[in-house]
Amino acid sequence: CESTQPELPCVTDGTEVIHLYDFDENNFWLDLLSMAILFIVFHILGYFCLWRRCRTKKFGS
């Protein structure tokens, strides 16, 4: 691995990345479900915040 910064690890494949960041391969589906739930919740929250902001603005004259 050619790196200009020796303090950075040389990671060559995905398995090393998983171990480097202490992910557990057995929790894949739980992690995927958690990310999907966060995605949906934040999009719904953003929609309601935008809806509220547009509803309270006065348009026109």
N, CA, C and O atoms as a Tinker XYZ file with bonds, in Angstrom:
   244  protein
     1  N      0.849000   -1.178000    0.000000    73     2
     2  CA     0.000000    0.000000    0.000000    64     1     3
     3  C      0.896000    1.242000    0.000000    63     2     4     5
     4  O      1.760000    1.395000    0.863000    81     3
     5  N      0.684000    2.102000   -0.954000    73     3     6
     6  CA     1.476000    3.323000   -1.046000    64     5     7
     7  C      0.701000    4.469000   -0.414000    63     6     8     9
     8  O     -0.359000    4.859000   -0.905000    81     7
     9  N      1.235000    5.003000    0.676000    73     7    10
    10  CA     0.560000    6.078000    1.386000    64     9    11
    11  C      1.577000    7.136000    1.767000    63    10    12    13
    12  O      2.705000    6.825000    2.149000    81    11
    13  N      1.165000    8.390000    1.659000    73    11    14
    14  CA     2.052000    9.483000    2.047000    64    13    15
    15  C      1.961000    9.771000    3.536000    63    14    16    17
    16  O      2.792000   10.495000    4.085000    81    15
    17  N      0.952000    9.206000    4.190000    73    15    18
    18  CA     0.762000    9.414000    5.625000    64    17    19
    19  C      0.880000    8.063000    6.339000    63    18    20    21
    20  O     -0.048000    7.256000    6.294000    81    19
    21  N      2.005000    7.818000    6.990000    73    19    22
    22  CA     2.223000    6.494000    7.607000    64    21    23
    23  C      1.309000    6.192000    8.790000    63    22    24    25
    24  O      1.154000    5.024000    9.146000    81    23
    25  N      0.697000    7.200000    9.414000    73    23    26
    26  CA    -0.181000    6.932000   10.560000    64    25    27
    27  C     -1.546000    6.390000   10.136000    63    26    28    29
    28  O     -2.297000    5.889000   10.973000    81    27
    29  N     -1.875000    6.486000    8.842000    73    27    30
    30  CA    -3.139000    5.946000    8.349000    64    29    31
    31  C     -2.975000    4.461000    8.040000    63    30    32    33
    32  O     -1.937000    4.043000    7.527000    81    31
    33  N     -4.007000    3.656000    8.354000    73    31    34
    34  CA    -3.894000    2.216000    8.079000    64    33    35
    35  C     -4.016000    1.930000    6.581000    63    34    36    37
    36  O     -4.686000    2.659000    5.849000    81    35
    37  N     -3.372000    0.883000    6.152000    73    35    38
    38  CA    -3.458000    0.447000    4.761000    64    37    39
    39  C     -4.553000   -0.618000    4.671000    63    38    40    41
    40  O     -4.343000   -1.767000    5.059000    81    39
    41  N     -5.708000   -0.233000    4.163000    73    39    42
    42  CA    -6.855000   -1.133000    4.073000    64    41    43
    43  C     -6.993000   -1.564000    2.620000    63    42    44    45
    44  O     -7.075000   -0.724000    1.723000    81    43
    45  N     -7.018000   -2.875000    2.389000    73    43    46
    46  CA    -7.044000   -3.376000    1.016000    64    45    47
    47  C     -8.366000   -4.020000    0.612000    63    46    48    49
    48  O     -8.611000   -4.205000   -0.580000    81    47
    49  N     -9.222000   -4.365000    1.570000    73    47    50
    50  CA   -10.517000   -4.938000    1.195000    64    49    51
    51  C    -11.586000   -4.587000    2.231000    63    50    52    53
    52  O    -11.288000   -4.021000    3.283000    81    51
    53  N    -12.810000   -4.927000    1.919000    73    51    54
    54  CA   -13.942000   -4.571000    2.771000    64    53    55
    55  C    -13.941000   -5.244000    4.128000    63    54    56    57
    56  O    -14.413000   -4.667000    5.108000    81    55
    57  N    -13.417000   -6.458000    4.200000    73    55    58
    58  CA   -13.360000   -7.164000    5.481000    64    57    59
    59  C    -12.470000   -6.421000    6.470000    63    58    60    61
    60  O    -12.777000   -6.357000    7.661000    81    59
    61  N    -11.380000   -5.865000    5.982000    73    59    62
    62  CA   -10.496000   -5.086000    6.855000    64    61    63
    63  C    -11.183000   -3.818000    7.348000    63    62    64    65
    64  O    -10.981000   -3.402000    8.489000    81    63
    65  N    -11.988000   -3.209000    6.496000    73    63    66
    66  CA   -12.739000   -2.008000    6.900000    64    65    67
    67  C    -13.722000   -2.359000    8.007000    63    66    68    69
    68  O    -13.847000   -1.625000    8.987000    81    67
    69  N    -14.417000   -3.478000    7.851000    73    67    70
    70  CA   -15.386000   -3.914000    8.861000    64    69    71
    71  C    -14.691000   -4.134000   10.204000    63    70    72    73
    72  O    -15.203000   -3.717000   11.243000    81    71
    73  N    -13.555000   -4.772000   10.186000    73    71    74
    74  CA   -12.821000   -5.024000   11.433000    64    73    75
    75  C    -12.184000   -3.753000   11.984000    63    74    76    77
    76  O    -12.088000   -3.584000   13.199000    81    75
    77  N    -11.751000   -2.863000   11.104000    73    75    78
    78  CA   -11.129000   -1.612000   11.544000    64    77    79
    79  C    -12.112000   -0.753000   12.331000    63    78    80    81
    80  O    -11.741000   -0.143000   13.335000    81    79
    81  N    -13.359000   -0.702000   11.882000    73    79    82
    82  CA   -14.375000    0.121000   12.547000    64    81    83
    83  C    -15.250000   -0.672000   13.515000    63    82    84    85
    84  O    -16.278000   -0.168000   13.967000    81    83
    85  N    -14.864000   -1.891000   13.837000    73    83    86
    86  CA   -15.541000   -2.752000   14.815000    64    85    87
    87  C    -17.010000   -3.008000   14.499000    63    86    88    89
    88  O    -17.850000   -3.009000   15.399000    81    87
    89  N    -17.317000   -3.223000   13.232000    73    87    90
    90  CA   -18.672000   -3.621000   12.860000    64    89    91
    91  C    -18.803000   -5.123000   13.040000    63    90    92    93
    92  O    -17.839000   -5.869000   12.867000    81    91
    93  N    -20.002000   -5.557000   13.389000    73    91    94
    94  CA   -20.262000   -6.983000   13.543000    64    93    95
    95  C    -21.047000   -7.446000   12.322000    63    94    96    97
    96  O    -22.141000   -6.946000   12.061000    81    95
    97  N    -20.501000   -8.386000   11.582000    73    95    98
    98  CA   -21.154000   -8.877000   10.371000    64    97    99
    99  C    -22.480000   -9.565000   10.667000    63    98   100   101
   100  O    -23.325000   -9.674000    9.778000    81    99
   101  N    -22.679000  -10.030000   11.891000    73    99   102
   102  CA   -23.917000  -10.716000   12.254000    64   101   103
   103  C    -25.081000   -9.748000   12.437000    63   102   104   105
   104  O    -26.234000  -10.179000   12.451000    81   103
   105  N    -24.810000   -8.462000   12.576000    73   103   106
   106  CA   -25.866000   -7.462000   12.760000    64   105   107
   107  C    -26.237000   -6.760000   11.460000    63   106   108   109
   108  O    -26.808000   -5.669000   11.496000    81   107
   109  N    -25.930000   -7.353000   10.327000    73   107   110
   110  CA   -26.152000   -6.694000    9.038000    64   109   111
   111  C    -27.604000   -6.282000    8.845000    63   110   112   113
   112  O    -27.877000   -5.125000    8.525000    81   111
   113  N    -28.539000   -7.204000    9.033000    73   111   114
   114  CA   -29.945000   -6.899000    8.772000    64   113   115
   115  C    -30.506000   -5.920000    9.792000    63   114   116   117
   116  O    -31.338000   -5.080000    9.447000    81   115
   117  N    -30.068000   -6.011000   11.032000    73   115   118
   118  CA   -30.488000   -5.051000   12.049000    64   117   119
   119  C    -29.955000   -3.654000   11.719000    63   118   120   121
   120  O    -30.678000   -2.667000   11.855000    81   119
   121  N    -28.703000   -3.569000   11.287000    73   119   122
   122  CA   -28.124000   -2.283000   10.895000    64   121   123
   123  C    -28.850000   -1.701000    9.683000    63   122   124   125
   124  O    -29.119000   -0.501000    9.633000    81   123
   125  N    -29.161000   -2.544000    8.717000    73   123   126
   126  CA   -29.870000   -2.094000    7.519000    64   125   127
   127  C    -31.272000   -1.603000    7.866000    63   126   128   129
   128  O    -31.713000   -0.574000    7.355000    81   127
   129  N    -31.965000   -2.324000    8.722000    73   127   130
   130  CA   -33.295000   -1.916000    9.162000    64   129   131
   131  C    -33.234000   -0.602000    9.936000    63   130   132   133
   132  O    -34.086000    0.268000    9.755000    81   131
   133  N    -32.241000   -0.459000   10.787000    73   131   134
   134  CA   -32.082000    0.780000   11.557000    64   133   135
   135  C    -31.834000    1.971000   10.641000    63   134   136   137
   136  O    -32.395000    3.045000   10.859000    81   135
   137  N    -31.001000    1.792000    9.620000    73   135   138
   138  CA   -30.750000    2.884000    8.672000    64   137   139
   139  C    -32.007000    3.236000    7.894000    63   138   140   141
   140  O    -32.264000    4.414000    7.642000    81   139
   141  N    -32.792000    2.241000    7.509000    73   139   142
   142  CA   -34.028000    2.501000    6.778000    64   141   143
   143  C    -35.023000    3.264000    7.651000    63   142   144   145
   144  O    -35.692000    4.182000    7.175000    81   143
   145  N    -35.120000    2.892000    8.914000    73   143   146
   146  CA   -36.023000    3.593000    9.836000    64   145   147
   147  C    -35.576000    5.033000   10.022000    63   146   148   149
   148  O    -36.406000    5.942000    9.995000    81   147
   149  N    -34.281000    5.258000   10.210000    73   147   150
   150  CA   -33.772000    6.628000   10.337000    64   149   151
   151  C    -34.050000    7.442000    9.078000    63   150   152   153
   152  O    -34.426000    8.611000    9.168000    81   151
   153  N    -33.871000    6.842000    7.914000    73   151   154
   154  CA   -34.140000    7.503000    6.641000    64   153   155
   155  C    -35.594000    7.955000    6.569000    63   154   156   157
   156  O    -35.877000    9.103000    6.226000    81   155
   157  N    -36.504000    7.057000    6.891000    73   155   158
   158  CA   -37.931000    7.366000    6.822000    64   157   159
   159  C    -38.313000    8.427000    7.845000    63   158   160   161
   160  O    -39.041000    9.364000    7.516000    81   159
   161  N    -37.840000    8.298000    9.073000    73   159   162
   162  CA   -38.178000    9.252000   10.133000    64   161   163
   163  C    -37.683000   10.650000    9.786000    63   162   164   165
   164  O    -38.430000   11.618000    9.932000    81   163
   165  N    -36.444000   10.774000    9.330000    73   163   166
   166  CA   -35.915000   12.096000    9.011000    64   165   167
   167  C    -36.600000   12.710000    7.796000    63   166   168   169
   168  O    -36.765000   13.929000    7.743000    81   167
   169  N    -37.001000   11.906000    6.826000    73   167   170
   170  CA   -37.728000   12.450000    5.681000    64   169   171
   171  C    -39.125000   12.916000    6.085000    63   170   172   173
   172  O    -39.585000   13.959000    5.620000    81   171
   173  N    -39.794000   12.167000    6.931000    73   171   174
   174  CA   -41.110000   12.593000    7.417000    64   173   175
   175  C    -40.980000   13.860000    8.250000    63   174   176   177
   176  O    -41.783000   14.782000    8.102000    81   175
   177  N    -39.988000   13.918000    9.119000    73   175   178
   178  CA   -39.750000   15.114000    9.920000    64   177   179
   179  C    -39.454000   16.324000    9.032000    63   178   180   181
   180  O    -39.982000   17.410000    9.275000    81   179
   181  N    -38.631000   16.152000    8.024000    73   179   182
   182  CA   -38.333000   17.236000    7.090000    64   181   183
   183  C    -39.565000   17.681000    6.326000    63   182   184   185
   184  O    -39.766000   18.877000    6.114000    81   183
   185  N    -40.398000   16.725000    5.908000    73   183   186
   186  CA   -41.625000   17.067000    5.193000    64   185   187
   187  C    -42.541000   17.908000    6.072000    63   186   188   189
   188  O    -43.065000   18.925000    5.617000    81   187
   189  N    -42.742000   17.504000    7.320000    73   187   190
   190  CA   -43.632000   18.260000    8.203000    64   189   191
   191  C    -43.073000   19.634000    8.545000    63   190   192   193
   192  O    -43.832000   20.596000    8.663000    81   191
   193  N    -41.771000   19.740000    8.704000    73   191   194
   194  CA   -41.176000   21.064000    8.951000    64   193   195
   195  C    -41.365000   21.969000    7.741000    63   194   196   197
   196  O    -41.695000   23.145000    7.899000    81   195
   197  N    -41.164000   21.450000    6.547000    73   195   198
   198  CA   -41.367000   22.236000    5.334000    64   197   199
   199  C    -42.837000   22.584000    5.153000    63   198   200   201
   200  O    -43.167000   23.706000    4.770000    81   199
   201  N    -43.719000   21.634000    5.423000    73   199   202
   202  CA   -45.157000   21.871000    5.303000    64   201   203
   203  C    -45.593000   22.971000    6.271000    63   202   204   205
   204  O    -46.368000   23.856000    5.908000    81   203
   205  N    -45.093000   22.910000    7.495000    73   203   206
   206  CA   -45.447000   23.920000    8.496000    64   205   207
   207  C    -44.934000   25.294000    8.092000    63   206   208   209
   208  O    -45.633000   26.294000    8.251000    81   207
   209  N    -43.719000   25.343000    7.572000    73   207   210
   210  CA   -43.156000   26.622000    7.153000    64   209   211
   211  C    -43.933000   27.212000    5.978000    63   210   212   213
   212  O    -44.179000   28.417000    5.947000    81   211
   213  N    -44.316000   26.392000    5.030000    73   211   214
   214  CA   -45.073000   26.884000    3.870000    64   213   215
   215  C    -46.492000   27.278000    4.265000    63   214   216   217
   216  O    -47.063000   28.197000    3.678000    81   215
   217  N    -47.059000   26.605000    5.240000    73   215   218
   218  CA   -48.422000   26.891000    5.672000    64   217   219
   219  C    -48.507000   28.226000    6.405000    63   218   220   221
   220  O    -49.515000   28.924000    6.295000    81   219
   221  N    -47.475000   28.586000    7.145000    73   219   222
   222  CA   -47.521000   29.816000    7.934000    64   221   223
   223  C    -47.100000   31.044000    7.144000    63   222   224   225
   224  O    -47.324000   32.166000    7.599000    81   223
   225  N    -46.491000   30.863000    5.966000    73   223   226
   226  CA   -46.101000   32.017000    5.153000    64   225   227
   227  C    -47.314000   32.574000    4.436000    63   226   228   229
   228  O    -48.203000   31.832000    4.019000    81   227
   229  N    -47.337000   33.871000    4.300000    73   227   230
   230  CA   -48.406000   34.530000    3.555000    64   229   231
   231  C    -47.932000   34.749000    2.125000    63   230   232   233
   232  O    -46.933000   35.428000    1.888000    81   231
   233  N    -48.649000   34.174000    1.186000    73   231   234
   234  CA   -48.295000   34.339000   -0.217000    64   233   235
   235  C    -49.212000   35.375000   -0.849000    63   234   236   237
   236  O    -50.331000   35.602000   -0.387000    81   235
   237  N    -48.726000   35.990000   -1.898000    73   235   238
   238  CA   -49.541000   36.972000   -2.615000    64   237   239
   239  C    -49.521000   38.327000   -1.949000    63   238   240   241
   240  O    -48.591000   38.665000   -1.218000    81   239
   241  N    -50.576000   39.112000   -2.215000    73   239   242
   242  CA   -50.622000   40.480000   -1.674000    64   241   243
   243  C    -51.303000   40.579000   -0.348000    63   242   244
   244  O    -51.408000   41.670000    0.212000    81   243
